Amino acid sequence: MTKRSIRFGVTLPQIKRSWEEASRAAKAFDQLGFDHVWVCDHVYGVPAPQIPILEAWSQLAAVAAITERVELGTLVTPPFLRNPAMLAKQIATIDQIAGGRVIAGLGSGWFEAEFVGTGNRFPSLPERQDALEEQVQIMRMLWEQESSDFDGKHFRLEAAACEPKPARRVPILIGGSGEKRLLPMAARYADIWNNPAGTQAELGQKVEALRKSCDAVGRAFEEVEVSQQCTVVIALESATAEAALGKASKIYGDHMGKTIAEHGIWGDPDQVVGHIQRHIDLGCTSFVIEFFGRDTVEPAQLFAESVMPEFR
C-alpha cells in the first residue's frame, strides 16, 4: 500500500461571521494550498439558538462556486436533521457545482436543542447510530444505483433516484470516537475517520481501536484516512504563541484548554512542525484545523508558508 501524503484542512468562518468573511477566507485558503475546508453542521449556534450561524450545506454550495481546488466537507452531518435521500441529492448537486470536491462528513449528532427546537426526533445514542448506518447505506445506494429501495428501521426508500450523480465517488467521513459502535462503523463504511478535538489526547488509542475494527471486518487499515480535528495556535515567536495559548485555554475552558496545551498543536512554526509530526507518528495523515484568532487567514498564511512545506 502506498504511503499516504499528509493533508491539511481548515475550518471556515461560520459562527457569528458574515458571508463576506467566510467567502474571503475560503478564497484565501484555496489559494494558500490547503487540501480541504470545513464547516460544522449545526442549525443553532452552540450553545444557544440565538447565536448566528450559517447553514452548513448552503454555505458549502456557495463556497463550491467561488473556489477551484479545495475539497469541501462538514464535521459532521447527523441523521434526523435531514432526510438522507434529500441530503444525498444536495451533496450530489454541490459536487456537480464543485467539479468533484465534496466530502460527506457524517456523525451521530449530540446537540439535542437543535433537533427538538426544529421539530425533529432526538432518540438515544444507539438509535442515532443505527440511523447513521442506514444513512450511509442510503446515500451510497443513491449515488451508485439508478433506482434504490430501502426498508430500514428509521428510513425507507421506494424506487428512489438521484440524478445527476455526483461528479466523483464522494468520500465518506465518519466522525466520532466511540470504540464499541462508531469505530467499527467507520471500519466498514468510511473513507476517512475523524477523531474529534475532545479526544485528541487519545488519538493513539483510537487509531489502534480503528485498526482492530478494520481487522475484524477484513479491511485493510490503510484504506481509511485518519483525520484529527484540532485547534492550532501559531505565531512567529514562541512567546507570542504561548500568550495566545493562554487566551485560547480560557475561551475553550478547562478540559479543552488543557488538551490544547498538553496534546495540541501550538507554538512558533518549528514547534508546530514538531507537534504535527507527533500526531503523524500516532497514525494521523490529515488535519482539520481551527486556527485561533478572529481573523483566521493571517495564522493560516503563516502555517501554509512555514509549516506545510515541511510535509510536502
FENWO-V676443 format. One record per helix or strand of 3 or more residues. SS is the DSSP state (@ for helix, = for strand). FROM is the first residue (numbers start at 1). TO is the last residue. If there is no record, write none. Layout:
SS&FROM&TO  SS&FROM&TO
//
This chain:
=&7&11  @&19&32  =&36&39  @&56&66  =&71&74  @&84&98  =&102&107  @&112&117  @&125&144  =&148&151  =&156&160  =&171&175  @&182&189  =&192&195  @&197&217  @&221&223  =&225&234  @&238&263  =&265&267  @&269&281  =&286&291  @&296&306  @&308&311
//
